[in-house]
Amino acid sequence: MGKAYALALAELPICIWPPPVMPIRSLVVDINEASAKDNAARFGFERWGVGWESAIEDPDIDAVCILTANDLHREISLAAANAGKHIICEKPLANSAGDAKDMYNAAERAGVKHQVGFNWRFAPAVQLARKLIDEGALGKIRDFRGWWLSDWATNPDIPLIWRFQKALAGSGALGDIGVHVTDAARFLVGEIAEVCGVAETYINQRPLLPSSAAQGLPGKTEDKAGYGAVDVDDSVAFMCRFDNGAHGYLQASRFNPGRKNQYGFEIYGESGSLLFDWAHMNELQYFGPDGRSDAKGFRTIIVGDAGEHPYARFFWPDPQDYGVGFTETKVLQLNDYLEAFAKNAKPQTDFYDGWRVCQIADAVLKSVEEHTWVKVDEQ
Ligand SMILES: NC(=O)c1ccc[n+]([C@@H]2O[C@H](COP(=O)([O-])OP(=O)(O)OC[C@H]3O[C@@H](n4cnc5c(N)ncnc54)[C@H](O)[C@@H]3O)[C@@H](O)[C@H]2O)c1
């Protein structure tokens, strides 16, 4: 994510000129001097430092981007809020809803601007989906189906990195990629009232990283020699009911051979439907009641018309549409954050959204454990 934010911060004023606030790439910190120095040079930052504390203690830093593994999000956010720094924190906001709520409360109390890194909703096609829904193009929404399918974890030789450990990651596919699908569901349909889920861990033991093996961590005596336990979900799926009565079907997996970040959703309303597939991220499929009765069917909207489509004016000249990619979703996420300063408003995805998504994740895990429906607000 360091690479993604560095790219986006550099691209932002090139594409969005003048930016709402000019970001200065001041300080990059990492766990040791060698990588911090390297990253400052590579990412185009003015200075480097060792350990996240050095950014919090630095009086010249106004805002921090927290791009560490999930277990550090809470501690760094609370320290940043106490120091009066504005905060962007990657997803999942925290490893539990309780921690996420503490972070939201601390940031609000400190009066700092806060944002969670739900960049995928800033894809112009997803923003167009929201506009069409708001304008009634689908009528009342009945069904949301969303998925994020990938296969990177099917190889059993992949070591026990932080993403496979509950203490560091909170959960597996759910907190890693399921949260983006959950964010899309909340953004496009509304708040989720209750959930019922299933989850599975397919590979229970993975080789320890050389650094962990040397410390005898985190392997336990019952683990195979040189291996440690995976204690998060490799795959998860849940049904939900939205506050507005719509139904949802959400799925996230690291074990779908051949799938590479296959993110998408389908939304069905009483009079129309929308389909989005990340592999064609500059397109949105729409079916509506209008048009000739003998030519009914889904139509493909190429999203990039500067006169019509969200954010298109920032990128390539109309009428030629060259499309946007992953980095631009980060550019637009960061632009939304900077606009919050210029307009004295809240960012579109703040810690409140991060907390609500953690509540949903906690409810899904509880539902899996108890084999029952769980109400989100009670988490
Ligand atoms: N929004 C997205 O699309 C997206 C995609 C990938 C990852 N993420 C999120 O971004 C975060 C980071 O993921 P990643 O894949 O980049 O992880 P990573 O493990 O590749 O990088 C984490 C970085 O944090 C550094 N770090 C660890 N301890 C530190 C400390 N004490 N002080 C300073 N730096 C420290 C590490 O050296 C490393 O450079 C996670 O929360 C993840 O869920 C979001």
The ligand as a MOL file (V3000), in Angstrom:
LIG
                    3D

  0  0  0     0  0            999 V3000
M  V30 BEGIN CTAB
M  V30 COUNTS 44 48 0 0 0
M  V30 BEGIN ATOM
M  V30 1 N -7.3620 -0.7100 -0.0350 0
M  V30 2 C -6.7590 -1.7020 -0.6460 0
M  V30 3 O -7.0390 -2.0170 -1.7870 0
M  V30 4 C -5.6910 -2.4780 0.0730 0
M  V30 5 C -4.8840 -3.3800 -0.6340 0
M  V30 6 C -3.8570 -4.0390 0.0640 0
M  V30 7 C -3.6830 -3.8250 1.4190 0
M  V30 8 N -4.5220 -2.9720 2.0830 0 CHG=1
M  V30 9 C -4.3390 -2.7280 3.5410 0
M  V30 10 O -3.1590 -1.9570 3.7030 0
M  V30 11 C -2.4880 -2.3530 4.9080 0
M  V30 12 C -1.0690 -2.7690 4.5510 0
M  V30 13 O -1.0960 -3.8620 3.6600 0
M  V30 14 P 0.1970 -4.2370 2.7890 0
M  V30 15 O -0.1870 -5.3420 1.8900 0
M  V30 16 O 0.7860 -3.0040 2.2080 0 CHG=-1
M  V30 17 O 1.1410 -4.8010 3.9720 0
M  V30 18 P 2.7090 -5.0320 3.9750 0
M  V30 19 O 2.9730 -6.0160 5.0380 0
M  V30 20 O 3.2040 -5.2580 2.5880 0
M  V30 21 O 3.2900 -3.5850 4.3990 0
M  V30 22 C 3.2230 -3.1150 5.7180 0
M  V30 23 C 4.3700 -2.1410 5.9250 0
M  V30 24 O 4.3080 -1.6570 7.2820 0
M  V30 25 C 5.6500 -1.5700 7.7510 0
M  V30 26 N 5.6870 -1.5550 9.2120 0
M  V30 27 C 5.4660 -2.5840 10.0670 0
M  V30 28 N 5.6490 -2.2040 11.3500 0
M  V30 29 C 5.9830 -0.8790 11.3000 0
M  V30 30 C 6.3170 0.0830 12.3010 0
M  V30 31 N 6.3580 -0.2500 13.5930 0
M  V30 32 N 6.6060 1.3460 11.9030 0
M  V30 33 C 6.5940 1.6720 10.5800 0
M  V30 34 N 6.3000 0.8000 9.5860 0
M  V30 35 C 6.0030 -0.4580 9.9520 0
M  V30 36 C 6.3140 -2.8200 7.1550 0
M  V30 37 O 7.7250 -2.7450 7.1980 0
M  V30 38 C 5.7530 -2.7860 5.7420 0
M  V30 39 O 6.5420 -1.9600 4.9110 0
M  V30 40 C -3.3380 -3.4730 5.5130 0
M  V30 41 O -4.1760 -2.9320 6.4860 0
M  V30 42 C -4.1430 -4.0000 4.3420 0
M  V30 43 O -5.3630 -4.5750 4.7280 0
M  V30 44 C -5.4770 -2.2840 1.4320 0
M  V30 END ATOM
M  V30 BEGIN BOND
M  V30 1 1 1 2
M  V30 2 2 2 3
M  V30 3 1 2 4
M  V30 4 1 4 5
M  V30 5 2 4 44
M  V30 6 2 5 6
M  V30 7 1 6 7
M  V30 8 2 7 8
M  V30 9 1 8 9
M  V30 10 1 8 44
M  V30 11 1 9 10
M  V30 12 1 9 42
M  V30 13 1 10 11
M  V30 14 1 11 12
M  V30 15 1 11 40
M  V30 16 1 12 13
M  V30 17 1 13 14
M  V30 18 2 14 15
M  V30 19 1 14 16
M  V30 20 1 14 17
M  V30 21 1 17 18
M  V30 22 2 18 19
M  V30 23 1 18 20
M  V30 24 1 18 21
M  V30 25 1 21 22
M  V30 26 1 22 23
M  V30 27 1 23 24
M  V30 28 1 23 38
M  V30 29 1 24 25
M  V30 30 1 25 26
M  V30 31 1 25 36
M  V30 32 1 26 27
M  V30 33 1 26 35
M  V30 34 2 27 28
M  V30 35 1 28 29
M  V30 36 1 29 30
M  V30 37 2 29 35
M  V30 38 1 30 31
M  V30 39 2 30 32
M  V30 40 1 32 33
M  V30 41 2 33 34
M  V30 42 1 34 35
M  V30 43 1 36 37
M  V30 44 1 36 38
M  V30 45 1 38 39
M  V30 46 1 40 41
M  V30 47 1 40 42
M  V30 48 1 42 43
M  V30 END BOND
M  V30 END CTAB
M  END
